[in-house]
Amino acid sequence: MRSAGITLGLTALVAATLTGCSSDDDTADYAAICVDPQTETRVDDDNCKDEQEYHGSGTGFFWFYMATRGTAYVPAIGGTYYAGNGTYTVPRERDERTGGGSGSPTIQRGGLSKSGGDISTISRGGFGHSSHGRSGG
């Protein structure tokens, strides 16, 4: 009898722990939109072929990374984005200010609504690509 009670208590503890973690697994830490930094407009994701970072100069299309736990608005294709709502460099660690912790963030590249919307509605596993802080070119 005693081992059955311990087993049930342990099972309940594990289930509660997993339930508490599920909300973090449903949302990527960052979502990326393809942008033209020269005009500060969002372009179709097909224009961003790799993870090349924009460092304030040069032309072309680059991924712009926005924290999904913020209150930012994703512009529609052709719409203007606010550079203060994200970064042009691949986030390497989770940002504690946006609800992350330490470790590598999950990143969803592309697949966001072409008509724009609230960044907090982004969910992992949909369209687009995700990574764990990797970079390359």
C-alpha positions in Angstrom: 0.0 0.0 0.0 2.7 2.4 0.9 4.5 2.0 -2.5 1.2 2.6 -4.3 0.7 5.9 -2.5 4.3 7.0 -3.3 3.8 6.0 -6.9 0.6 7.9 -7.2 2.1 11.0 -5.5 5.1 10.9 -7.8 2.9 10.5 -10.9 0.8 13.5 -9.8 4.0 15.6 -9.2 5.4 14.7 -12.6 2.1 15.5 -14.4 1.8 18.9 -12.7 5.4 19.7 -13.7 4.8 18.8 -17.3 1.5 20.7 -17.4 3.3 23.8 -16.1 5.9 23.6 -18.9 3.5 23.1 -21.8 2.9 26.8 -22.3 6.6 27.5 -22.8 6.8 24.7 -25.4 3.9 26.1 -27.4 5.5 29.4 -28.3 8.8 30.1 -29.9 11.0 32.6 -28.0 11.6 34.7 -31.2 9.8 35.0 -34.5 11.6 36.3 -37.6 10.1 38.3 -40.4 12.0 39.0 -43.7 12.7 42.7 -44.1 14.4 45.3 -46.2 16.4 47.4 -43.7 17.0 50.2 -46.2 13.2 51.0 -46.5 12.2 49.4 -43.1 9.5 47.4 -44.7 8.5 43.8 -44.4 8.9 41.7 -47.5 7.9 38.1 -48.4 9.7 35.5 -46.5 10.9 33.9 -49.7 13.3 36.8 -50.1 15.4 35.7 -47.1 17.4 32.7 -48.2 19.8 32.3 -45.3 20.6 33.6 -41.8 22.9 36.4 -42.9 22.9 39.2 -40.4 22.4 42.9 -41.1 25.0 45.1 -39.3 23.8 48.6 -40.4 25.1 48.6 -43.9 24.6 46.8 -47.2 21.6 46.0 -49.2 19.4 43.0 -49.5 16.8 41.2 -47.4 17.5 40.0 -43.9 15.7 38.3 -41.0 14.5 40.6 -38.2 14.0 38.8 -34.9 11.1 39.8 -32.6 10.5 38.4 -29.1 7.1 36.6 -29.1 6.4 37.4 -25.5 6.4 41.1 -26.1 3.6 43.4 -27.2 5.0 44.0 -30.7 2.9 44.1 -33.8 4.0 42.1 -36.9 3.4 44.4 -40.0 1.8 43.1 -43.1 3.9 42.4 -46.2 4.8 45.9 -47.5 4.2 47.5 -44.1 6.7 49.4 -42.0 8.2 47.7 -38.9 9.7 49.4 -35.9 13.4 48.5 -35.5 13.1 49.0 -31.7 10.8 45.9 -31.5 13.6 43.4 -32.3 17.1 42.8 -33.6 18.9 42.0 -36.9 21.2 39.6 -35.2 20.3 36.0 -34.3 19.5 35.8 -30.6 22.0 33.5 -29.0 20.4 33.3 -25.5 16.9 33.6 -24.1 16.0 37.1 -22.9 14.8 37.0 -19.2 12.9 40.3 -19.8 10.7 38.6 -22.3 10.0 35.5 -20.2 12.9 33.3 -21.4 15.6 32.0 -19.1 19.1 31.0 -19.8 20.0 28.7 -22.7 19.4 28.7 -26.4 16.2 30.3 -27.6 13.8 28.7 -30.1 13.4 30.8 -33.3 10.7 30.6 -35.9 11.7 32.0 -39.2 8.9 32.9 -41.5 5.4 31.5 -41.6 3.8 34.5 -39.9 0.6 36.0 -41.2 1.2 38.0 -44.4 -1.5 40.4 -43.3 0.2 41.1 -40.0 -1.0 40.7 -36.4 0.0 40.5 -32.7 3.4 38.8 -32.1 2.0 37.0 -29.1 -0.2 34.8 -31.3 2.8 33.0 -32.8 3.0 29.3 -32.1 5.9 26.9 -32.7 5.5 24.1 -35.2 3.4 25.9 -37.8 4.8 27.1 -41.0 8.4 28.4 -41.4 11.6 27.2 -39.8 12.8 27.0 -36.3 16.2 26.6 -34.8 18.0 26.7 -31.5 20.3 29.7 -31.8 22.3 28.4 -34.7 23.8 30.8 -37.2 25.3 30.4 -40.6 25.3 31.7 -44.0 
